[in-house]
Amino acid sequence: MASPSPINSTSAQLTAIERLDWDFYSFFRVDYPEKNKTQIGRVRKLYGRREYVCLHFPTRWSNGYTSNAITHAQNRHRQLIQVSETSQNSRQSTQPSIDSYITFQPSDSALRNVFNAQRYTEAILGLLTRRRVPFSSVTWDEMKSLALACNPAIEDCLFTSRDQAMKIINANYGLYASQLRDLIQGSQSMIHISTDL
């Protein structure tokens, strides 16, 4: 970002300068051509009209508008701007961010709230029934480690015995059987069921 302005400027000009990725004041100096002019019966002007004078142009280039000065630098001094941007980026990257000093550890209650028990149950039942993984897999240390690697706060929510898995499979079977029975009874046409074993 641009360095702070050495002089007072309007807020619109200042925000335009602050939004730049390069240092505006390393390309321009602010000049007040009417600074020392006095008029009869008046006090000397402190600042007056402002001009931005290019520090890198071979002949004197100046303009009173910030946007014109920015456009001039972007059109005539593109390579210098790129060098300025890369030097600022490298300076910023050498400074460690404040996030590197703060260790973030979510609370166990927040982790438990994120756990979707229904989805976990459906995944385990899918492995046991559709993928035909042995029922003893719910007691495997590897299955437990896999689940705890995803969410370390759910140890008491995991399936730990075959009986627990069988109860849920039987409950699901009863639910799906009743839903299928209702669909078949409510159908108006003949139904042909075929299975592959």
Backbone as JSON, one array per atom type, in Angstrom:
{
  "sequence": "MASPSPINSTSAQLTAIERLDWDFYSFFRVDYPEKNKTQIGRVRKLYGRREYVCLHFPTRWSNGYTSNAITHAQNRHRQLIQVSETSQNSRQSTQPSIDSYITFQPSDSALRNVFNAQRYTEAILGLLTRRRVPFSSVTWDEMKSLALACNPAIEDCLFTSRDQAMKIINANYGLYASQLRDLIQGSQSMIHISTDL",
  "N": [[0.83, -1.18, 0.0], [0.23, 2.36, -0.25], [2.44, 4.79, 1.14], [1.89, 6.9, 4.01], [0.51, 10.13, 3.41], [2.55, 13.03, 3.04], [1.44, 15.47, 3.33], [-1.58, 17.35, 3.96], [-4.48, 16.14, 2.44], [-7.34, 15.85, 0.28], [-10.03, 13.61, 1.09], [-10.91, 11.91, -0.97], [-8.8, 11.9, -2.81], [-6.81, 10.86, -1.18], [-7.81, 8.29, -0.56], [-7.77, 7.16, -3.1], [-5.05, 7.07, -3.56], [-4.24, 5.41, -1.45], [-5.34, 2.98, -2.19], [-3.68, 1.94, -4.07], [-1.25, -0.49, -5.2], [1.34, 0.15, -5.15], [3.9, 2.48, -4.1], [2.88, 5.66, -4.09], [4.14, 8.08, -3.5], [6.78, 7.6, -4.0], [7.03, 8.01, -6.61], [6.04, 10.51, -7.21], [6.32, 13.95, -6.27], [4.83, 16.39, -4.21], [3.95, 19.58, -5.21], [3.61, 23.09, -4.74], [2.89, 25.52, -6.71], [1.95, 28.15, -6.4], [2.6, 28.93, -3.9], [4.23, 30.9, -2.63], [3.24, 33.22, -3.63], [1.91, 36.46, -3.37], [-0.87, 38.59, -3.02], [-2.01, 41.93, -3.48], [-2.93, 43.44, -0.5], [-3.6, 41.07, 0.67], [-3.01, 38.07, 2.59], [-0.12, 35.92, 2.53], [-0.37, 32.94, 0.64], [-0.65, 29.74, 2.06], [-0.61, 27.13, 0.99], [-2.2, 26.67, -1.5], [-2.8, 25.97, -5.0], [-2.32, 22.57, -5.88], [0.2, 20.44, -7.23], [1.25, 17.45, -8.77], [4.39, 16.28, -9.24], [6.32, 14.45, -11.44], [8.88, 12.22, -10.57], [10.45, 10.62, -12.11], [10.38, 11.16, -14.8], [12.03, 12.27, -17.78], [11.77, 14.95, -18.77], [10.18, 17.78, -17.23], [7.24, 16.77, -15.75], [4.03, 17.46, -14.72], [0.94, 17.56, -12.92], [-2.25, 18.57, -11.77], [-4.13, 16.8, -10.84], [-4.9, 13.86, -9.05], [-5.72, 11.42, -10.2], [-4.85, 11.68, -12.85], [-2.1, 11.72, -12.45], [-1.67, 9.15, -11.44], [-2.48, 7.62, -13.66], [-0.53, 8.47, -15.48], [1.8, 7.4, -14.29], [1.2, 4.67, -14.44], [1.09, 4.28, -17.2], [3.54, 5.29, -18.26], [5.59, 4.46, -16.58], [5.56, 1.69, -16.1], [7.27, -0.54, -15.68], [8.81, 0.29, -13.5], [6.83, 0.45, -11.58], [6.11, -2.25, -11.35], [8.47, -3.28, -10.26], [8.45, -1.91, -7.83], [6.11, -2.96, -6.7], [6.81, -5.7, -6.42], [8.93, -5.49, -4.62], [7.61, -4.5, -2.38], [5.85, -6.61, -1.9], [7.66, -8.66, -1.27], [8.76, -7.61, 1.03], [6.55, -7.66, 2.69], [6.1, -10.41, 2.86], [8.24, -11.37, 4.35], [7.71, -10.64, 6.9], [6.26, -12.16, 9.66], [2.88, -13.27, 9.93], [0.24, -12.32, 12.19], [-1.39, -14.44, 12.71], [0.26, -16.63, 12.77], [1.25, -16.66, 15.31], [-0.85, -17.21, 16.93], [-2.46, -19.93, 18.25], [-4.92, -21.99, 17.1], [-7.45, -23.72, 18.55], [-10.21, -25.56, 18.31], [-13.08, -25.88, 20.42], [-14.22, -28.82, 22.19], [-16.98, -29.04, 22.28], [-17.78, -27.52, 20.09], [-16.72, -29.06, 18.03], [-18.22, -31.39, 18.4], [-20.75, -30.46, 17.76], [-20.54, -30.16, 15.05], [-20.44, -32.7, 14.1], [-22.18, -35.08, 12.21], [-24.36, -37.28, 13.06], [-26.29, -38.93, 11.87], [-25.41, -39.16, 9.23], [-22.98, -40.46, 9.64], [-23.91, -42.9, 10.67], [-25.35, -43.85, 8.43], [-23.22, -44.15, 6.64], [-21.64, -46.16, 7.86], [-23.51, -48.26, 7.9], [-23.88, -48.56, 5.16], [-21.37, -49.49, 4.41], [-21.39, -51.96, 5.76], [-23.65, -53.32, 4.73], [-24.12, -52.83, 1.87], [-21.48, -52.79, 0.77], [-20.49, -54.99, 1.91], [-18.65, -55.31, 4.01], [-17.11, -56.96, 6.74], [-19.02, -57.59, 9.77], [-17.55, -57.43, 12.05], [-15.9, -55.32, 11.63], [-16.66, -52.97, 12.85], [-15.53, -53.07, 15.3], [-12.89, -52.79, 14.86], [-9.71, -51.3, 15.37], [-8.67, -49.64, 13.44], [-10.91, -48.6, 12.09], [-12.02, -47.06, 14.12], [-9.91, -45.26, 14.54], [-9.9, -43.97, 12.07], [-12.38, -42.62, 12.08], [-12.0, -40.98, 14.33], [-9.89, -39.45, 13.46], [-11.12, -37.79, 11.69], [-12.89, -36.38, 13.33], [-12.08, -35.62, 16.45], [-13.64, -35.43, 18.76], [-15.73, -37.19, 19.05], [-15.76, -39.7, 20.2], [-17.45, -41.16, 21.93], [-19.7, -41.45, 20.36], [-19.32, -43.34, 18.44], [-19.74, -46.51, 16.71], [-19.25, -49.4, 18.54], [-19.66, -52.07, 18.89], [-20.79, -55.22, 17.47], [-23.42, -55.87, 18.01], [-24.68, -53.41, 18.4], [-24.55, -52.34, 15.8], [-26.12, -54.27, 14.47], [-28.65, -53.87, 15.65], [-29.33, -51.36, 14.63], [-29.36, -51.93, 11.89], [-31.47, -53.78, 11.78], [-33.57, -52.11, 12.63], [-33.58, -50.25, 10.54], [-34.19, -51.98, 8.42], [-36.79, -52.77, 9.1], [-38.08, -50.28, 8.88], [-37.68, -49.6, 6.12], [-38.93, -51.81, 4.95], [-41.6, -51.47, 5.71], [-42.15, -49.03, 4.42], [-41.8, -49.82, 1.74], [-43.81, -51.77, 1.53], [-46.09, -50.15, 1.84], [-45.87, -48.59, -0.49], [-46.14, -50.55, -2.49], [-48.72, -51.51, -1.99], [-50.16, -49.23, -2.51], [-49.87, -48.87, -5.21], [-51.18, -48.78, -8.57], [-50.87, -50.4, -10.71], [-49.59, -53.54, -12.04], [-46.74, -55.0, -10.49], [-43.46, -55.91, -11.19], [-40.87, -57.64, -9.81], [-37.43, -58.12, -9.81], [-34.4, -59.72, -8.93], [-30.85, -59.76, -8.57], [-28.52, -62.13, -7.7]],
  "CA": [[0.0, 0.0, 0.0], [0.96, 3.61, -0.33], [2.86, 5.33, 2.43], [1.03, 8.01, 4.37], [0.77, 11.38, 2.7], [3.29, 14.0, 3.84], [0.67, 16.71, 3.42], [-3.01, 17.14, 4.07], [-5.12, 16.05, 1.14], [-8.75, 15.52, 0.38], [-10.21, 12.18, 1.37], [-11.03, 11.16, -2.22], [-7.45, 11.72, -3.34], [-6.07, 9.99, -0.27], [-8.25, 6.9, -0.72], [-7.29, 6.68, -4.4], [-3.63, 6.78, -3.39], [-4.11, 4.28, -0.54], [-5.77, 1.74, -2.85], [-2.65, 1.48, -5.0], [-0.34, -1.53, -4.73], [2.69, 0.7, -5.2], [4.06, 3.69, -3.3], [2.62, 6.83, -4.92], [5.07, 9.17, -3.2], [8.11, 7.32, -4.53], [6.98, 8.4, -8.02], [5.64, 11.91, -7.34], [6.41, 14.86, -5.13], [3.75, 17.38, -4.25], [4.51, 20.93, -5.35], [2.62, 24.16, -4.67], [3.51, 26.6, -7.48], [1.49, 29.48, -5.97], [2.78, 28.98, -2.45], [4.83, 32.15, -2.14], [2.64, 34.4, -4.28], [1.06, 37.31, -2.53], [-1.66, 39.58, -3.74], [-2.08, 43.19, -2.74], [-3.94, 43.47, 0.54], [-3.94, 39.72, 1.15], [-1.93, 37.35, 3.26], [0.54, 34.94, 1.68], [-1.02, 31.63, 0.62], [0.16, 28.69, 2.65], [-0.42, 26.04, 0.04], [-2.74, 27.0, -2.82], [-3.02, 24.88, -5.95], [-1.39, 21.46, -5.7], [0.61, 19.73, -8.43], [2.07, 16.25, -8.57], [5.53, 16.35, -10.17], [6.91, 13.12, -11.64], [10.29, 12.16, -10.21], [11.16, 9.7, -13.0], [10.24, 11.56, -16.2], [13.21, 13.07, -18.15], [11.39, 16.36, -18.76], [9.28, 18.03, -16.1], [5.83, 16.43, -15.95], [3.25, 17.72, -13.51], [-0.5, 17.67, -13.12], [-2.92, 18.89, -10.52], [-5.12, 15.79, -10.49], [-4.32, 12.59, -8.6], [-6.01, 10.35, -11.16], [-3.96, 11.86, -14.0], [-0.75, 11.32, -12.03], [-1.68, 7.68, -11.36], [-2.51, 7.12, -15.04], [0.8, 8.73, -16.05], [2.75, 6.42, -13.76], [0.86, 3.34, -14.95], [1.38, 4.21, -18.63], [4.93, 5.63, -18.6], [6.58, 3.85, -15.68], [5.0, 0.38, -15.76], [8.32, -1.41, -15.15], [9.17, 0.75, -12.16], [5.72, 0.07, -10.7], [6.23, -3.68, -11.1], [9.58, -3.46, -9.32], [7.99, -1.41, -6.54], [5.14, -3.93, -6.16], [7.49, -6.92, -5.99], [9.71, -5.22, -3.41], [6.67, -4.39, -1.27], [5.35, -7.95, -1.61], [8.71, -9.43, -0.59], [8.88, -7.06, 2.38], [5.42, -8.13, 3.47], [6.18, -11.84, 3.09], [9.25, -11.68, 5.35], [7.15, -10.39, 8.22], [5.28, -13.21, 9.98], [1.55, -12.76, 10.23], [-0.16, -12.51, 13.58], [-2.01, -15.75, 12.81], [1.28, -17.63, 13.07], [1.5, -16.66, 16.75], [-2.06, -17.63, 17.62], [-2.81, -21.32, 17.98], [-6.38, -22.13, 17.09], [-7.92, -25.04, 18.94], [-11.65, -25.51, 18.52], [-13.52, -26.58, 21.62], [-14.83, -30.13, 21.94], [-18.42, -28.88, 22.02], [-17.93, -27.06, 18.71], [-16.48, -30.22, 17.17], [-19.36, -32.32, 18.51], [-21.89, -29.88, 17.05], [-20.32, -30.32, 13.62], [-20.59, -34.12, 13.78], [-23.49, -35.46, 11.69], [-24.5, -38.67, 13.5], [-27.08, -39.69, 10.89], [-24.55, -39.45, 8.08], [-22.03, -41.48, 10.09], [-24.65, -44.17, 10.74], [-25.62, -44.29, 7.06], [-21.96, -44.58, 6.03], [-21.27, -47.46, 8.43], [-24.47, -49.26, 7.41], [-23.58, -48.78, 3.75], [-20.2, -50.37, 4.35], [-21.73, -53.3, 6.23], [-24.67, -54.0, 3.93], [-23.89, -52.76, 0.42], [-20.1, -53.13, 0.42], [-20.26, -56.3, 2.54], [-17.53, -55.32, 4.95], [-17.54, -57.81, 7.86], [-19.61, -56.9, 10.92], [-16.51, -57.22, 13.06], [-15.14, -54.11, 11.31], [-17.0, -51.88, 13.77], [-14.66, -53.17, 16.48], [-11.5, -52.61, 14.45], [-9.05, -50.06, 15.81], [-8.48, -48.79, 12.26], [-12.17, -47.86, 11.84], [-12.12, -46.06, 15.17], [-8.89, -44.24, 14.26], [-10.34, -43.21, 10.9], [-13.45, -41.7, 12.51], [-11.45, -39.98, 15.25], [-9.04, -38.53, 12.7], [-12.03, -36.8, 11.11], [-13.44, -35.56, 14.4], [-11.6, -36.25, 17.67], [-14.52, -35.24, 19.91], [-16.94, -38.03, 18.91], [-15.42, -41.08, 20.56], [-18.6, -41.84, 22.53], [-20.77, -41.6, 19.36], [-18.94, -44.35, 17.45], [-20.17, -47.9, 16.89], [-18.16, -50.16, 19.16], [-19.97, -53.5, 18.96], [-21.62, -55.75, 16.38], [-24.83, -55.81, 18.43], [-25.15, -52.04, 18.14], [-24.75, -52.24, 14.35], [-27.25, -55.13, 14.09], [-29.9, -53.22, 16.07], [-29.64, -50.28, 13.68], [-29.7, -52.56, 10.61], [-32.83, -54.33, 11.93], [-34.52, -50.98, 12.67], [-33.67, -49.72, 9.17], [-34.89, -52.97, 7.6], [-38.22, -52.65, 9.41], [-38.56, -49.01, 8.32], [-37.73, -49.7, 4.66], [-39.93, -52.83, 4.59], [-42.94, -50.87, 5.84], [-42.3, -48.05, 3.34], [-41.97, -50.55, 0.48], [-45.13, -52.38, 1.57], [-47.08, -49.09, 1.58], [-45.77, -48.21, -1.9], [-46.69, -51.63, -3.32], [-50.17, -51.54, -1.79], [-50.75, -48.03, -3.1], [-49.68, -48.81, -6.66], [-52.39, -49.12, -9.31], [-50.56, -51.35, -11.77], [-48.87, -54.74, -11.63], [-45.34, -54.74, -10.21], [-42.57, -57.04, -11.43], [-39.64, -57.46, -9.05], [-36.37, -59.08, -10.12], [-33.18, -59.48, -8.16], [-29.63, -60.45, -8.99], [-27.76, -62.62, -6.55]],
  "C": [[0.87, 1.24, 0.0], [1.35, 4.07, 1.07], [1.98, 6.52, 2.76], [1.48, 9.31, 3.7], [1.53, 12.35, 3.59], [2.51, 15.29, 4.04], [-0.8, 16.36, 3.6], [-3.62, 17.09, 2.68], [-6.57, 15.69, 1.33], [-8.91, 14.02, 0.53], [-10.32, 11.36, 0.1], [-9.66, 10.89, -2.83], [-6.66, 10.74, -2.48], [-6.5, 8.54, -0.43], [-7.81, 6.34, -2.06], [-5.82, 6.3, -4.3], [-3.44, 5.55, -2.51], [-4.48, 2.95, -1.2], [-4.71, 1.17, -3.79], [-1.79, 0.4, -4.36], [1.1, -1.05, -4.71], [2.7, 2.02, -4.46], [3.97, 4.93, -4.19], [3.71, 7.89, -4.73], [6.51, 8.83, -3.55], [8.17, 7.66, -6.02], [6.71, 9.9, -8.19], [5.97, 12.68, -6.07], [5.31, 15.89, -5.31], [4.39, 18.77, -4.25], [3.35, 21.92, -5.31], [3.2, 25.36, -5.41], [3.1, 27.99, -7.02], [1.74, 29.72, -4.49], [3.28, 30.34, -1.97], [4.28, 33.38, -2.82], [1.82, 35.17, -3.27], [0.3, 38.26, -3.43], [-1.77, 40.82, -2.86], [-3.24, 43.12, -1.75], [-4.31, 42.09, 1.07], [-2.72, 39.1, 1.83], [-1.33, 36.34, 2.28], [-0.2, 33.6, 1.79], [-0.09, 30.61, 1.24], [0.42, 27.57, 1.65], [-0.92, 26.39, -1.35], [-2.96, 25.77, -3.67], [-1.93, 23.84, -5.81], [-1.06, 20.85, -7.05], [1.46, 18.53, -8.03], [3.14, 16.24, -9.65], [6.17, 14.97, -10.22], [8.41, 13.17, -11.35], [11.11, 11.35, -11.22], [11.09, 10.11, -14.47], [11.41, 12.47, -16.57], [12.92, 14.57, -18.22], [10.38, 16.55, -17.64], [7.85, 17.69, -16.5], [5.12, 16.68, -14.65], [1.79, 17.85, -13.89], [-1.14, 17.88, -11.77], [-3.9, 17.83, -10.05], [-4.44, 14.46, -10.14], [-4.52, 11.5, -9.63], [-5.13, 10.46, -12.4], [-2.53, 11.43, -13.66], [-0.65, 9.8, -11.96], [-1.66, 7.08, -12.75], [-1.16, 7.32, -15.71], [1.8, 7.68, -15.58], [2.48, 5.03, -14.32], [1.2, 3.2, -16.43], [2.87, 4.37, -18.94], [5.97, 4.89, -17.77], [6.11, 2.47, -15.2], [6.06, -0.53, -15.13], [8.74, -1.0, -13.74], [8.08, 0.38, -11.14], [5.82, -1.41, -10.35], [7.36, -3.98, -10.12], [9.17, -3.03, -7.92], [7.02, -2.39, -5.89], [5.84, -5.18, -5.66], [8.32, -6.68, -4.74], [8.8, -5.09, -2.2], [6.13, -5.76, -0.89], [6.4, -8.78, -0.88], [8.92, -8.91, 0.82], [7.76, -7.58, 3.26], [5.55, -9.62, 3.78], [7.23, -12.2, 4.12], [8.75, -11.44, 6.76], [6.13, -11.49, 8.53], [3.93, -12.59, 10.32], [1.21, -13.04, 11.68], [-0.81, -13.87, 13.78], [-0.99, -16.84, 13.13], [1.59, -17.69, 14.56], [0.31, -17.16, 17.55], [-2.35, -19.08, 17.25], [-4.32, -21.46, 18.12], [-6.73, -23.55, 17.45], [-9.42, -24.95, 19.19], [-12.04, -26.31, 19.76], [-14.18, -27.9, 21.23], [-16.32, -29.99, 21.63], [-18.66, -28.38, 20.6], [-17.71, -28.21, 17.74], [-17.64, -31.2, 17.22], [-20.57, -31.78, 17.76], [-21.76, -30.05, 15.54], [-20.56, -31.76, 13.18], [-22.03, -34.42, 13.36], [-23.67, -36.96, 11.96], [-25.27, -39.51, 12.48], [-26.22, -40.07, 9.68], [-23.51, -40.52, 8.43], [-22.7, -42.85, 10.12], [-24.91, -44.71, 9.35], [-24.35, -44.8, 6.38], [-21.53, -45.95, 6.55], [-22.21, -48.55, 7.93], [-24.25, -49.56, 5.94], [-22.38, -49.69, 3.57], [-20.56, -51.81, 4.73], [-22.69, -54.03, 5.3], [-24.37, -53.98, 2.44], [-22.49, -53.2, 0.02], [-19.64, -54.44, 1.06], [-18.96, -56.38, 3.32], [-17.97, -56.15, 6.15], [-18.06, -57.0, 9.05], [-18.58, -56.63, 12.01], [-15.71, -55.94, 12.8], [-15.47, -52.95, 12.24], [-16.15, -51.93, 15.03], [-13.19, -52.96, 16.13], [-10.95, -51.29, 14.96], [-8.87, -49.09, 14.65], [-9.74, -47.97, 11.95], [-12.34, -46.74, 12.87], [-11.14, -44.92, 14.91], [-9.29, -43.36, 13.08], [-11.4, -42.19, 11.29], [-12.9, -40.61, 13.42], [-10.49, -39.02, 14.56], [-9.89, -37.45, 12.05], [-12.58, -35.85, 12.16], [-13.07, -36.18, 15.74], [-12.54, -36.16, 18.87], [-15.72, -36.18, 19.91], [-16.72, -39.47, 19.35], [-16.62, -41.83, 21.15], [-19.76, -42.04, 21.56], [-20.49, -42.73, 18.37], [-19.57, -45.7, 17.76], [-19.0, -48.68, 17.46], [-18.43, -51.65, 19.23], [-20.83, -53.92, 17.77], [-23.1, -55.65, 16.73], [-25.44, -54.44, 18.14], [-25.44, -51.87, 16.65], [-25.95, -53.06, 13.91], [-28.59, -54.51, 14.48], [-30.3, -52.14, 15.07], [-30.03, -50.85, 12.32], [-31.12, -53.12, 10.67], [-33.87, -53.21, 11.94], [-34.69, -50.39, 11.27], [-34.42, -50.68, 8.26], [-36.39, -52.87, 7.84], [-38.81, -51.38, 8.81], [-38.72, -49.11, 6.81], [-38.76, -50.72, 4.2], [-41.33, -52.24, 4.67], [-43.18, -49.82, 4.75], [-42.53, -48.73, 2.0], [-43.34, -51.2, 0.41], [-46.21, -51.35, 1.26], [-47.05, -48.67, 0.12], [-46.4, -49.27, -2.8], [-48.21, -51.67, -3.19], [-50.84, -50.34, -2.45], [-50.61, -47.96, -4.61], [-50.93, -49.3, -7.38], [-52.11, -50.14, -10.41], [-49.8, -52.54, -11.19], [-47.39, -54.37, -11.44], [-44.56, -56.02, -10.44], [-41.25, -56.76, -10.72], [-38.65, -58.53, -9.46], [-35.13, -58.71, -9.32], [-32.03, -60.25, -8.76], [-28.88, -60.88, -7.74], [-26.4, -63.07, -6.98]]
}
